[in-house]
């Protein structure tokens, strides 16, 4: 079985990408929301564009609301390179 470090570095040219952990991260987020409903909420309904497929588009509800207000004030879509990071990441 690969270690987390091996998974991170595999196919990433030693650049520490977390995209190989995407499935595990989504499972962790699902489990967190089962234990505490809506502890993390999806932000894809906001005008955000993740910069890579390794971005977990989840935040705590208060953070999502703050981001919604910031987007409304600016009137433009936001590019995000990070949101919620799981312990695996």
Biopython code that builds the backbone (N, CA, C, O; Angstrom):
import numpy as np
from Bio.PDB.StructureBuilder import StructureBuilder

atoms = [
    (1, "UNK", "N", (0.851, -1.186, 0.000)),
    (1, "UNK", "CA", (0.000, 0.000, 0.000)),
    (1, "UNK", "C", (0.893, 1.245, 0.000)),
    (1, "UNK", "O", (1.862, 1.329, 0.754)),
    (2, "UNK", "N", (0.548, 2.207, -0.858)),
    (2, "UNK", "CA", (1.312, 3.443, -0.935)),
    (2, "UNK", "C", (1.112, 4.295, 0.310)),
    (2, "UNK", "O", (0.044, 4.281, 0.923)),
    (3, "UNK", "N", (2.139, 5.026, 0.670)),
    (3, "UNK", "CA", (1.998, 5.996, 1.753)),
    (3, "UNK", "C", (1.368, 7.263, 1.189)),
    (3, "UNK", "O", (1.329, 7.446, -0.027)),
    (4, "UNK", "N", (0.879, 8.130, 2.053)),
    (4, "UNK", "CA", (0.313, 9.402, 1.608)),
    (4, "UNK", "C", (1.371, 10.190, 0.838)),
    (4, "UNK", "O", (1.067, 10.780, -0.198)),
    (5, "UNK", "N", (2.592, 10.204, 1.328)),
    (5, "UNK", "CA", (3.666, 10.924, 0.649)),
    (5, "UNK", "C", (3.872, 10.378, -0.763)),
    (5, "UNK", "O", (4.062, 11.154, -1.700)),
    (6, "UNK", "N", (3.836, 9.054, -0.929)),
    (6, "UNK", "CA", (4.001, 8.466, -2.256)),
    (6, "UNK", "C", (2.840, 8.852, -3.173)),
    (6, "UNK", "O", (3.045, 9.124, -4.356)),
    (7, "UNK", "N", (1.631, 8.874, -2.630)),
    (7, "UNK", "CA", (0.479, 9.282, -3.428)),
    (7, "UNK", "C", (0.587, 10.724, -3.881)),
    (7, "UNK", "O", (0.284, 11.046, -5.030)),
    (8, "UNK", "N", (1.014, 11.584, -2.988)),
    (8, "UNK", "CA", (1.145, 13.003, -3.317)),
    (8, "UNK", "C", (2.177, 13.206, -4.417)),
    (8, "UNK", "O", (1.952, 13.971, -5.355)),
    (9, "UNK", "N", (3.291, 12.528, -4.301)),
    (9, "UNK", "CA", (4.383, 12.742, -5.250)),
    (9, "UNK", "C", (4.250, 11.955, -6.549)),
    (9, "UNK", "O", (4.952, 12.247, -7.517)),
    (10, "UNK", "N", (3.368, 10.970, -6.588)),
    (10, "UNK", "CA", (3.221, 10.178, -7.809)),
    (10, "UNK", "C", (2.611, 11.025, -8.920)),
    (10, "UNK", "O", (1.568, 11.652, -8.735)),
    (11, "UNK", "N", (3.258, 11.038, -10.050)),
    (11, "UNK", "CA", (2.753, 11.780, -11.197)),
    (11, "UNK", "C", (2.769, 13.276, -11.026)),
    (11, "UNK", "O", (2.219, 13.984, -11.870)),
    (12, "UNK", "N", (3.355, 13.777, -10.006)),
    (12, "UNK", "CA", (3.349, 15.221, -9.761)),
    (12, "UNK", "C", (4.717, 15.842, -9.999)),
    (12, "UNK", "O", (4.934, 17.003, -9.651)),
    (13, "UNK", "N", (5.634, 15.099, -10.580)),
    (13, "UNK", "CA", (6.983, 15.616, -10.825)),
    (13, "UNK", "C", (7.608, 16.195, -9.564)),
    (13, "UNK", "O", (8.273, 17.230, -9.605)),
    (14, "UNK", "N", (7.388, 15.519, -8.453)),
    (14, "UNK", "CA", (7.905, 15.954, -7.156)),
    (14, "UNK", "C", (7.454, 17.353, -6.765)),
    (14, "UNK", "O", (8.186, 18.072, -6.085)),
    (15, "UNK", "N", (6.257, 17.744, -7.188)),
    (15, "UNK", "CA", (5.795, 19.100, -6.904)),
    (15, "UNK", "C", (4.740, 19.171, -5.806)),
    (15, "UNK", "O", (4.147, 20.233, -5.614)),
    (16, "UNK", "N", (4.488, 18.125, -5.103)),
    (16, "UNK", "CA", (3.568, 18.125, -3.970)),
    (16, "UNK", "C", (2.139, 18.499, -4.355)),
    (16, "UNK", "O", (1.522, 19.325, -3.682)),
    (17, "UNK", "N", (1.611, 17.919, -5.405)),
    (17, "UNK", "CA", (0.217, 18.093, -5.779)),
    (17, "UNK", "C", (-0.639, 17.205, -4.882)),
    (17, "UNK", "O", (-0.232, 16.101, -4.521)),
    (18, "UNK", "N", (-1.811, 17.687, -4.528)),
    (18, "UNK", "CA", (-2.714, 16.879, -3.708)),
    (18, "UNK", "C", (-3.848, 16.296, -4.535)),
    (18, "UNK", "O", (-4.790, 15.744, -3.967)),
    (19, "UNK", "N", (-3.788, 16.399, -5.856)),
    (19, "UNK", "CA", (-4.877, 15.916, -6.706)),
    (19, "UNK", "C", (-5.089, 14.409, -6.589)),
    (19, "UNK", "O", (-6.210, 13.932, -6.766)),
    (20, "UNK", "N", (-4.031, 13.651, -6.292)),
    (20, "UNK", "CA", (-4.190, 12.206, -6.155)),
    (20, "UNK", "C", (-4.981, 11.836, -4.902)),
    (20, "UNK", "O", (-5.439, 10.700, -4.772)),
    (21, "UNK", "N", (-5.142, 12.771, -3.992)),
    (21, "UNK", "CA", (-5.893, 12.527, -2.757)),
    (21, "UNK", "C", (-7.335, 13.004, -2.846)),
    (21, "UNK", "O", (-8.051, 12.978, -1.845)),
    (22, "UNK", "N", (-7.774, 13.436, -4.015)),
    (22, "UNK", "CA", (-9.111, 14.024, -4.170)),
    (22, "UNK", "C", (-10.206, 13.087, -3.659)),
    (22, "UNK", "O", (-11.067, 13.516, -2.890)),
    (23, "UNK", "N", (-10.190, 11.826, -4.068)),
    (23, "UNK", "CA", (-11.223, 10.887, -3.631)),
    (23, "UNK", "C", (-11.258, 10.723, -2.127)),
    (23, "UNK", "O", (-12.328, 10.738, -1.520)),
    (24, "UNK", "N", (-10.089, 10.567, -1.524)),
    (24, "UNK", "CA", (-10.000, 10.432, -0.071)),
    (24, "UNK", "C", (-10.489, 11.702, 0.618)),
    (24, "UNK", "O", (-11.207, 11.632, 1.615)),
    (25, "UNK", "N", (-10.106, 12.851, 0.092)),
    (25, "UNK", "CA", (-10.534, 14.119, 0.694)),
    (25, "UNK", "C", (-12.050, 14.273, 0.655)),
    (25, "UNK", "O", (-12.655, 14.727, 1.626)),
    (26, "UNK", "N", (-12.667, 13.896, -0.469)),
    (26, "UNK", "CA", (-14.129, 13.990, -0.565)),
    (26, "UNK", "C", (-14.809, 13.029, 0.402)),
    (26, "UNK", "O", (-15.866, 13.342, 0.950)),
    (27, "UNK", "N", (-14.207, 11.857, 0.614)),
    (27, "UNK", "CA", (-14.755, 10.921, 1.606)),
    (27, "UNK", "C", (-14.666, 11.508, 3.011)),
    (27, "UNK", "O", (-15.607, 11.387, 3.796)),
    (28, "UNK", "N", (-13.550, 12.137, 3.327)),
    (28, "UNK", "CA", (-13.381, 12.769, 4.642)),
    (28, "UNK", "C", (-14.423, 13.868, 4.837)),
    (28, "UNK", "O", (-15.030, 13.967, 5.903)),
    (29, "UNK", "N", (-14.632, 14.692, 3.813)),
    (29, "UNK", "CA", (-15.627, 15.768, 3.897)),
    (29, "UNK", "C", (-17.029, 15.186, 4.085)),
    (29, "UNK", "O", (-17.807, 15.697, 4.890)),
    (30, "UNK", "N", (-17.355, 14.123, 3.348)),
    (30, "UNK", "CA", (-18.664, 13.475, 3.519)),
    (30, "UNK", "C", (-18.844, 12.962, 4.944)),
    (30, "UNK", "O", (-19.908, 13.140, 5.538)),
    (31, "UNK", "N", (-17.819, 12.331, 5.492)),
    (31, "UNK", "CA", (-17.891, 11.819, 6.871)),
    (31, "UNK", "C", (-18.076, 12.949, 7.870)),
    (31, "UNK", "O", (-18.858, 12.826, 8.813)),
    (32, "UNK", "N", (-17.355, 14.058, 7.669)),
    (32, "UNK", "CA", (-17.504, 15.199, 8.570)),
    (32, "UNK", "C", (-18.936, 15.706, 8.556)),
    (32, "UNK", "O", (-19.497, 16.027, 9.603)),
    (33, "UNK", "N", (-19.533, 15.778, 7.354)),
    (33, "UNK", "CA", (-20.909, 16.260, 7.239)),
    (33, "UNK", "C", (-21.926, 15.260, 7.778)),
    (33, "UNK", "O", (-23.034, 15.649, 8.146)),
    (34, "UNK", "N", (-21.569, 13.985, 7.829)),
    (34, "UNK", "CA", (-22.444, 13.001, 8.482)),
    (34, "UNK", "C", (-22.413, 13.173, 9.995)),
    (34, "UNK", "O", (-23.439, 13.059, 10.667)),
    (35, "UNK", "N", (-21.220, 13.450, 10.523)),
    (35, "UNK", "CA", (-21.079, 13.618, 11.974)),
    (35, "UNK", "C", (-21.674, 14.935, 12.464)),
    (35, "UNK", "O", (-22.327, 14.980, 13.507)),
    (36, "UNK", "N", (-21.444, 15.997, 11.710)),
    (36, "UNK", "CA", (-21.971, 17.326, 12.035)),
    (36, "UNK", "C", (-22.595, 17.877, 10.752)),
    (36, "UNK", "O", (-21.888, 18.448, 9.922)),
    (37, "UNK", "N", (-23.907, 17.716, 10.578)),
    (37, "UNK", "CA", (-24.533, 18.139, 9.330)),
    (37, "UNK", "C", (-24.217, 19.590, 8.952)),
    (37, "UNK", "O", (-24.318, 20.505, 9.770)),
    (38, "UNK", "N", (-23.837, 19.762, 7.702)),
    (38, "UNK", "CA", (-23.528, 21.074, 7.113)),
    (38, "UNK", "C", (-22.358, 21.787, 7.780)),
    (38, "UNK", "O", (-22.290, 23.016, 7.759)),
    (39, "UNK", "N", (-21.441, 21.031, 8.369)),
    (39, "UNK", "CA", (-20.253, 21.670, 8.938)),
    (39, "UNK", "C", (-19.408, 22.277, 7.819)),
    (39, "UNK", "O", (-18.733, 23.287, 8.020)),
    (40, "UNK", "N", (-19.452, 21.654, 6.636)),
    (40, "UNK", "CA", (-18.807, 22.191, 5.437)),
    (40, "UNK", "C", (-19.848, 22.238, 4.332)),
    (40, "UNK", "O", (-20.619, 21.294, 4.157)),
    (41, "UNK", "N", (-19.870, 23.334, 3.587)),
    (41, "UNK", "CA", (-20.839, 23.490, 2.510)),
    (41, "UNK", "C", (-20.122, 23.720, 1.189)),
    (41, "UNK", "O", (-19.045, 24.314, 1.140)),
    (42, "UNK", "N", (-20.738, 23.240, 0.131)),
    (42, "UNK", "CA", (-20.183, 23.379, -1.207)),
    (42, "UNK", "C", (-20.299, 24.831, -1.653)),
    (42, "UNK", "O", (-21.307, 25.487, -1.388)),
    (43, "UNK", "N", (-19.278, 25.330, -2.323)),
    (43, "UNK", "CA", (-19.283, 26.727, -2.770)),
    (43, "UNK", "C", (-19.358, 26.855, -4.288)),
    (43, "UNK", "O", (-19.167, 27.945, -4.826)),
    (44, "UNK", "N", (-19.634, 25.754, -4.981)),
    (44, "UNK", "CA", (-19.664, 25.824, -6.441)),
    (44, "UNK", "C", (-20.845, 26.641, -6.970)),
    (44, "UNK", "O", (-20.858, 27.007, -8.145)),
    (45, "UNK", "N", (-21.835, 26.931, -6.126)),
    (45, "UNK", "CA", (-22.940, 27.779, -6.562)),
    (45, "UNK", "C", (-22.558, 29.261, -6.549)),
    (45, "UNK", "O", (-23.290, 30.089, -7.090)),
    (46, "UNK", "N", (-21.432, 29.600, -5.946)),
    (46, "UNK", "CA", (-20.922, 30.966, -5.993)),
    (46, "UNK", "C", (-20.160, 31.141, -7.301)),
    (46, "UNK", "O", (-19.878, 30.162, -7.992)),
    (47, "UNK", "N", (-19.835, 32.346, -7.634)),
    (47, "UNK", "CA", (-19.052, 32.612, -8.846)),
    (47, "UNK", "C", (-17.568, 32.421, -8.539)),
    (47, "UNK", "O", (-16.807, 33.384, -8.446)),
    (48, "UNK", "N", (-17.173, 31.145, -8.381)),
    (48, "UNK", "CA", (-15.777, 30.817, -8.114)),
    (48, "UNK", "C", (-15.275, 29.850, -9.180)),
    (48, "UNK", "O", (-16.026, 29.017, -9.689)),
    (49, "UNK", "N", (-14.012, 29.975, -9.503)),
    (49, "UNK", "CA", (-13.380, 29.082, -10.461)),
    (49, "UNK", "C", (-12.143, 28.497, -9.801)),
    (49, "UNK", "O", (-11.166, 29.214, -9.582)),
    (50, "UNK", "N", (-12.167, 27.201, -9.478)),
    (50, "UNK", "CA", (-10.966, 26.581, -8.905)),
    (50, "UNK", "C", (-9.839, 26.570, -9.930)),
    (50, "UNK", "O", (-10.083, 26.378, -11.121)),
    (51, "UNK", "N", (-8.616, 26.772, -9.475)),
    (51, "UNK", "CA", (-7.463, 26.803, -10.374)),
    (51, "UNK", "C", (-6.968, 25.407, -10.732)),
    (51, "UNK", "O", (-6.181, 25.251, -11.666)),
    (52, "UNK", "N", (-7.422, 24.384, -9.995)),
    (52, "UNK", "CA", (-7.038, 23.011, -10.318)),
    (52, "UNK", "C", (-8.095, 22.055, -9.788)),
    (52, "UNK", "O", (-8.973, 22.448, -9.020)),
    (53, "UNK", "N", (-8.003, 20.785, -10.208)),
    (53, "UNK", "CA", (-8.977, 19.804, -9.743)),
    (53, "UNK", "C", (-8.674, 19.311, -8.335)),
    (53, "UNK", "O", (-9.426, 18.500, -7.794)),
    (54, "UNK", "N", (-7.594, 19.782, -7.733)),
    (54, "UNK", "CA", (-7.279, 19.380, -6.362)),
    (54, "UNK", "C", (-7.939, 20.284, -5.322)),
    (54, "UNK", "O", (-7.863, 20.005, -4.126)),
    (55, "UNK", "N", (-8.583, 21.362, -5.765)),
    (55, "UNK", "CA", (-9.256, 22.274, -4.836)),
    (55, "UNK", "C", (-10.562, 21.637, -4.364)),
    (55, "UNK", "O", (-11.413, 21.275, -5.176)),
    (56, "UNK", "N", (-10.713, 21.505, -3.056)),
    (56, "UNK", "CA", (-11.975, 21.056, -2.471)),
    (56, "UNK", "C", (-12.861, 22.284, -2.322)),
    (56, "UNK", "O", (-12.583, 23.150, -1.493)),
    (57, "UNK", "N", (-13.904, 22.367, -3.100)),
    (57, "UNK", "CA", (-14.767, 23.550, -3.100)),
    (57, "UNK", "C", (-15.761, 23.512, -1.946)),
    (57, "UNK", "O", (-16.974, 23.498, -2.155)),
    (58, "UNK", "N", (-15.231, 23.496, -0.735)),
    (58, "UNK", "CA", (-16.042, 23.462, 0.483)),
    (58, "UNK", "C", (-15.479, 24.461, 1.483)),
    (58, "UNK", "O", (-14.266, 24.645, 1.581)),
    (59, "UNK", "N", (-16.371, 25.100, 2.221)),
    (59, "UNK", "CA", (-15.998, 26.009, 3.305)),
    (59, "UNK", "C", (-17.002, 25.843, 4.439)),
    (59, "UNK", "O", (-18.043, 25.208, 4.275)),
    (60, "UNK", "N", (-16.677, 26.418, 5.585)),
    (60, "UNK", "CA", (-17.653, 26.501, 6.657)),
    (60, "UNK", "C", (-18.724, 27.506, 6.224)),
    (60, "UNK", "O", (-18.423, 28.434, 5.474)),
    (61, "UNK", "N", (-19.963, 27.338, 6.680)),
    (61, "UNK", "CA", (-21.052, 28.226, 6.233)),
    (61, "UNK", "C", (-20.751, 29.725, 6.384)),
    (61, "UNK", "O", (-21.051, 30.503, 5.478)),
    (62, "UNK", "N", (-20.174, 30.133, 7.498)),
    (62, "UNK", "CA", (-19.879, 31.564, 7.694)),
    (62, "UNK", "C", (-18.844, 32.051, 6.683)),
    (62, "UNK", "O", (-18.940, 33.177, 6.194)),
    (63, "UNK", "N", (-17.864, 31.223, 6.367)),
    (63, "UNK", "CA", (-16.848, 31.597, 5.382)),
    (63, "UNK", "C", (-17.469, 31.698, 3.990)),
    (63, "UNK", "O", (-17.113, 32.580, 3.209)),
    (64, "UNK", "N", (-18.399, 30.792, 3.683)),
    (64, "UNK", "CA", (-19.079, 30.858, 2.387)),
    (64, "UNK", "C", (-19.864, 32.159, 2.273)),
    (64, "UNK", "O", (-19.835, 32.813, 1.231)),
    (65, "UNK", "N", (-20.560, 32.534, 3.330)),
    (65, "UNK", "CA", (-21.336, 33.773, 3.305)),
    (65, "UNK", "C", (-20.424, 34.983, 3.113)),
    (65, "UNK", "O", (-20.767, 35.903, 2.370)),
    (66, "UNK", "N", (-19.278, 34.991, 3.769)),
    (66, "UNK", "CA", (-18.316, 36.086, 3.580)),
    (66, "UNK", "C", (-17.815, 36.127, 2.145)),
    (66, "UNK", "O", (-17.667, 37.199, 1.559)),
    (67, "UNK", "N", (-17.557, 34.955, 1.585)),
    (67, "UNK", "CA", (-17.096, 34.908, 0.200)),
    (67, "UNK", "C", (-18.199, 35.380, -0.751)),
    (67, "UNK", "O", (-17.921, 36.082, -1.723)),
    (68, "UNK", "N", (-19.446, 34.996, -0.474)),
    (68, "UNK", "CA", (-20.566, 35.449, -1.298)),
    (68, "UNK", "C", (-20.666, 36.970, -1.306)),
    (68, "UNK", "O", (-20.877, 37.580, -2.354)),
    (69, "UNK", "N", (-20.513, 37.583, -0.121)),
    (69, "UNK", "CA", (-20.576, 39.049, -0.025)),
    (69, "UNK", "C", (-19.416, 39.703, -0.767)),
    (69, "UNK", "O", (-19.606, 40.721, -1.432)),
    (70, "UNK", "N", (-18.233, 39.139, -0.663)),
    (70, "UNK", "CA", (-17.060, 39.696, -1.357)),
    (70, "UNK", "C", (-17.243, 39.633, -2.872)),
    (70, "UNK", "O", (-16.900, 40.578, -3.583)),
    (71, "UNK", "N", (-17.777, 38.534, -3.355)),
    (71, "UNK", "CA", (-18.023, 38.389, -4.789)),
    (71, "UNK", "C", (-19.068, 39.410, -5.239)),
    (71, "UNK", "O", (-18.920, 40.025, -6.295)),
    (72, "UNK", "N", (-20.122, 39.593, -4.441)),
    (72, "UNK", "CA", (-21.178, 40.554, -4.786)),
    (72, "UNK", "C", (-20.627, 41.977, -4.825)),
    (72, "UNK", "O", (-20.977, 42.753, -5.714)),
    (73, "UNK", "N", (-19.763, 42.324, -3.864)),
    (73, "UNK", "CA", (-19.177, 43.671, -3.842)),
    (73, "UNK", "C", (-18.302, 43.922, -5.058)),
    (73, "UNK", "O", (-18.347, 45.000, -5.649)),
    (74, "UNK", "N", (-17.510, 42.935, -5.429)),
    (74, "UNK", "CA", (-16.588, 43.096, -6.556)),
    (74, "UNK", "C", (-17.289, 42.944, -7.903)),
    (74, "UNK", "O", (-16.872, 43.536, -8.898)),
    (75, "UNK", "N", (-18.351, 42.153, -7.927)),
    (75, "UNK", "CA", (-19.079, 41.950, -9.164)),
    (75, "UNK", "C", (-18.354, 41.089, -10.191)),
    (75, "UNK", "O", (-18.670, 41.131, -11.380)),
    (76, "UNK", "N", (-17.389, 40.312, -9.731)),
    (76, "UNK", "CA", (-16.641, 39.437, -10.646)),
    (76, "UNK", "C", (-16.491, 38.053, -10.028)),
    (76, "UNK", "O", (-16.632, 37.877, -8.817)),
    (77, "UNK", "N", (-16.205, 37.091, -10.868)),
    (77, "UNK", "CA", (-15.934, 35.733, -10.404)),
    (77, "UNK", "C", (-14.557, 35.699, -9.738)),
    (77, "UNK", "O", (-13.647, 36.418, -10.149)),
    (78, "UNK", "N", (-14.412, 34.873, -8.722)),
    (78, "UNK", "CA", (-13.126, 34.730, -8.035)),
    (78, "UNK", "C", (-12.456, 33.426, -8.448)),
    (78, "UNK", "O", (-13.113, 32.390, -8.559)),
    (79, "UNK", "N", (-11.160, 33.479, -8.673)),
    (79, "UNK", "CA", (-10.380, 32.269, -8.898)),
    (79, "UNK", "C", (-9.830, 31.845, -7.545)),
    (79, "UNK", "O", (-9.243, 32.657, -6.828)),
    (80, "UNK", "N", (-10.015, 30.587, -7.195)),
    (80, "UNK", "CA", (-9.522, 30.105, -5.904)),
    (80, "UNK", "C", (-8.507, 28.988, -6.127)),
    (80, "UNK", "O", (-8.705, 28.100, -6.956)),
    (81, "UNK", "N", (-7.427, 29.055, -5.373)),
    (81, "UNK", "CA", (-6.420, 27.991, -5.466)),
    (81, "UNK", "C", (-6.432, 27.118, -4.232)),
    (81, "UNK", "O", (-5.670, 26.156, -4.147)),
    (82, "UNK", "N", (-7.291, 27.441, -3.269)),
    (82, "UNK", "CA", (-7.408, 26.624, -2.076)),
    (82, "UNK", "C", (-8.724, 26.974, -1.374)),
    (82, "UNK", "O", (-9.178, 28.118, -1.377)),
    (83, "UNK", "N", (-9.300, 25.957, -0.786)),
    (83, "UNK", "CA", (-10.476, 26.154, 0.072)),
    (83, "UNK", "C", (-10.255, 25.248, 1.264)),
    (83, "UNK", "O", (-9.231, 25.374, 1.935)),
    (84, "UNK", "N", (-11.171, 24.342, 1.554)),
    (84, "UNK", "CA", (-10.968, 23.456, 2.696)),
    (84, "UNK", "C", (-9.921, 22.405, 2.367)),
    (84, "UNK", "O", (-9.992, 21.753, 1.325)),
    (85, "UNK", "N", (-8.954, 22.243, 3.250)),
    (85, "UNK", "CA", (-7.934, 21.202, 3.093)),
    (85, "UNK", "C", (-8.131, 20.143, 4.164)),
    (85, "UNK", "O", (-8.216, 20.449, 5.353)),
    (86, "UNK", "N", (-8.201, 18.897, 3.727)),
    (86, "UNK", "CA", (-8.394, 17.808, 4.674)),
    (86, "UNK", "C", (-7.076, 17.454, 5.341)),
    (86, "UNK", "O", (-6.013, 17.910, 4.921)),
    (87, "UNK", "N", (-7.152, 16.649, 6.369)),
    (87, "UNK", "CA", (-5.955, 16.209, 7.065)),
    (87, "UNK", "C", (-5.051, 15.410, 6.122)),
    (87, "UNK", "O", (-3.829, 15.436, 6.268)),
    (88, "UNK", "N", (-5.641, 14.704, 5.162)),
    (88, "UNK", "CA", (-4.840, 13.951, 4.185)),
    (88, "UNK", "C", (-4.012, 14.871, 3.316)),
    (88, "UNK", "O", (-2.891, 14.529, 2.938)),
    (89, "UNK", "N", (-4.553, 16.035, 2.996)),
    (89, "UNK", "CA", (-3.824, 16.983, 2.163)),
    (89, "UNK", "C", (-2.716, 17.651, 2.938)),
    (89, "UNK", "O", (-1.994, 18.484, 2.390)),
]
sb = StructureBuilder()
sb.init_structure("model")
sb.init_model(0)
sb.init_chain("A")
sb.init_seg("    ")
for serial, (resi, resn, name, xyz) in enumerate(atoms, 1):
    if name == "N":
        sb.init_residue(resn, " ", resi, " ")
    sb.init_atom(name, np.array(xyz, "f"), 0.0, 1.0, " ", f" {name:<3s}", serial, name[0])
structure = sb.get_structure()
